[in-house]
């Protein structure tokens, strides 16, 4: 499923991808998401907190609508961070 179906703009994704190329930012995001489980990624409150924390690290101002779109996208993907196939699927989506 494409992130665009959830109303997330390609310009936003490209901006985030560019910021993630900065090693310091990448490390902060890695530390934030390092211990996340698939159960955390199915909990709306935890995903909201992770989204807000990530946006702060990336210095991105999210509107309430953008935040909801990202949360809905993450919940719909049913991501298991320990499943390599899930990670490959996500990587392919954002290449």
Secondary structure, 3 states (H helix, E strand, C coil): CCHHHHCCCHHHHHHHHHHHCCHHHHHHHHHHHCCCCCCHHHCHHHHHHHHHHHHHHHCCCCCHHHHHHHHHHHHHHCCCCCCHHHHHHHHHHCC
